[in-house]
Amino acid sequence: MKRILSILFVFFLTPVFAENTLGKAEQIYEAARITCSGISDEIAKVANISKANTAVTAVGTVAAGGALVAGIKKNQHEEEIDRLIKKICDAGGCDSGSVEAMDLNTFFNEVVVPFGQIAELMQLQEEVDKAKTAGNWRTGLMAGTIGTNLASAIMSGINVNQSDLVQHITACNEMVNAVKDVSMELQRSGINPNDALVVKKLNGIKTWCNQIDVKDIEKIEKRMKGVMGTSIAGTAIGIVGTGTSAAANSDNYMSLESKISMSEEDKKKERALNVASNVMAGANIATGAVETGLNISLITLTKKLMEAAQRCEDVL
């Protein structure tokens, strides 16, 4: 009798149990569909910022490179200026190391004119103008790196905190676990997978919606912090470099009269300012290279995550 009752119990209640499990599966699928949707869009925002940041950084790196080239050209003109002053002095009997005692009029009347150095003086003026132009280019390009580094720092700062994305992915992963549990219940209920579309949908979620690790988002945050820190450093270097370059290109050092009357001490100061300016430009190239490397790694990582999120959303 007990055996008969057990058989009747299974016979009558199994369909009820299966129906309840199927309803539960439909509900969990719907919850998973809502929870796991939109992750690819959130990751795409990070990727787009990284792409824009890479473009901005490239502009800044080019500007820093241009500043360094301009600085090198300025140094070449400065060397030619020193050579011409020495040439004029050698012809006119003056000591290029003590020309500082002369003002421009004295130098012109007592050295240039008597010893026929007009052409050399004109060439000297041309070299001074070229050196000043190169210095202005260096200053302007260094100033440009301030803007690009600042923009990069701001864009990176926007993406440093990815707590919302972490929560979204965590919630999706938890729903995948719920899908796995209800899938086990469906198997025990004896439902034919071919008779229930929801089973296929749940299998798709199990296969494709658990491929994003929260640790990957932590990597994004870490690299964004790296970009932001490097950009801030680049901004500081740009500010100092611009000021140094402007000082080296002031009229105290970059007029024909100042070149004629400049003391050895002032010449040393000018050289030091030029060297410092060029070093700053080189440092900004280096920060730009670091930023570019971090941004490229971010683009690669976000592309992988976005593809994983998209595969998940395709089966929802």
Residue pairs with C-beta under 8 A, 6 or more apart in sequence:
14 189
14 190
17 189
18 189
18 190
18 191
21 182
21 185
21 186
21 189
21 191
22 186
22 189
22 191
22 196
22 198
24 182
24 185
25 182
25 183
25 185
25 186
25 196
25 198
25 199
25 202
26 198
28 175
28 178
28 179
28 182
28 202
29 179
29 198
29 201
29 202
29 205
31 175
31 178
32 172
32 175
32 176
32 178
32 179
32 205
32 209
32 316
33 316
35 168
35 171
35 172
35 175
36 172
36 175
36 176
36 205
36 209
36 312
36 313
36 316
37 313
37 316
38 168
38 313
39 165
39 168
39 169
39 172
39 212
39 309
39 312
39 313
40 306
40 309
40 310
40 313
42 164
42 165
42 168
43 165
43 302
43 305
43 306
43 309
44 302
44 306
45 159
46 159
46 162
46 165
46 220
46 298
46 302
47 298
47 299
47 302
47 303
47 306
49 155
49 156
49 158
49 159
50 159
50 295
50 298
50 299
50 302
51 295
51 299
52 155
53 152
53 155
53 156
53 227
53 291
53 295
54 292
54 295
54 296
54 299
56 148
56 151
56 152
56 155
57 148
57 152
57 231
57 288
57 291
57 292
57 295
58 288
58 292
59 144
59 148
60 144
60 145
60 147
60 148
60 149
60 152
60 234
60 284
60 288
60 291
61 284
61 285
61 288
61 289
61 292
63 141
63 142
63 144
63 145
63 148
63 284
64 141
64 142
64 145
64 281
64 282
64 284
64 285
64 288
65 281
65 285
66 137
66 141
67 137
67 138
67 141
67 142
67 145
67 241
67 245
67 277
67 281
67 284
68 138
68 278
68 281
68 282
68 285
70 134
70 135
70 137
70 138
70 141
71 134
71 135
71 138
71 245
71 274
71 277
71 278
71 281
72 278
73 130
73 134
74 131
74 134
74 135
74 138
74 249
74 274
75 274
75 278
77 127
77 128
77 130
77 131
77 134
78 131
78 270
78 271
78 274
80 127
81 124
81 127
81 128
81 131
81 259
82 96
84 120
84 123
84 124
84 127
85 96
85 99
85 124
85 259
85 260
86 96
87 120
88 94
88 111
88 112
88 115
88 117
88 120
88 121
88 124
89 95
89 96
89 99
89 111
90 96
91 115
91 116
91 117
91 120
92 110
92 111
92 112
92 114
92 115
92 117
93 111
93 115
94 102
94 107
94 110
94 111
97 264
99 107
99 260
99 261
100 261
100 262
100 263
100 264
101 261
102 110
102 111
102 260
102 261
103 257
103 260
103 261
104 256
104 257
104 260
104 261
107 260
107 261
108 121
111 117
112 118
112 120
112 121
124 256
124 259
125 256
128 254
128 255
128 256
128 259
131 254
132 249
132 254
135 245
135 248
135 249
135 254
136 249
138 245
138 249
138 277
138 278
138 281
139 242
139 245
139 246
139 249
141 281
142 238
142 241
142 242
142 245
142 277
142 280
142 281
142 284
143 238
143 242
145 234
145 237
145 238
145 241
145 284
145 288
146 235
146 238
146 239
146 242
148 234
149 231
149 232
149 234
149 235
149 237
149 238
149 284
149 287
150 231
150 235
152 227
152 228
152 231
152 234
152 291
153 228
153 231
153 232
153 235
156 224
156 225
156 227
156 228
156 231
157 228
159 220
159 224
160 221
160 224
160 225
160 228
161 221
162 217
162 220
162 221
162 224
165 217
166 214
166 217
166 218
169 212
169 214
169 217
170 214
172 209
172 212
172 312
173 210
173 212
173 214
175 205
175 209
176 205
176 206
176 209
176 210
179 202
179 205
179 206
179 209
180 206
182 202
183 199
183 202
183 203
183 206
186 193
186 196
186 199
186 202
191 199
193 199
193 200
201 315
204 315
204 316
205 312
205 315
205 316
207 315
208 308
208 311
208 312
208 314
208 315
209 312
209 315
209 316
211 308
211 311
211 312
212 305
212 308
212 309
212 312
216 301
216 304
216 305
217 305
219 301
220 298
220 301
220 302
223 294
223 297
223 298
223 301
224 298
226 290
226 294
227 291
227 294
227 295
227 298
230 287
230 290
230 291
230 294
231 287
231 291
233 287
234 284
234 287
234 288
234 291
237 280
237 283
237 284
237 287
238 280
238 284
240 280
241 276
241 277
241 280
241 281
241 283
241 284
244 273
244 276
244 277
244 280
245 273
245 277
245 280
247 273
248 254
248 270
248 273
248 274
248 276
248 277
251 258
252 258
252 266
253 259
253 262
253 266
253 269
253 270
253 273
258 266
262 270
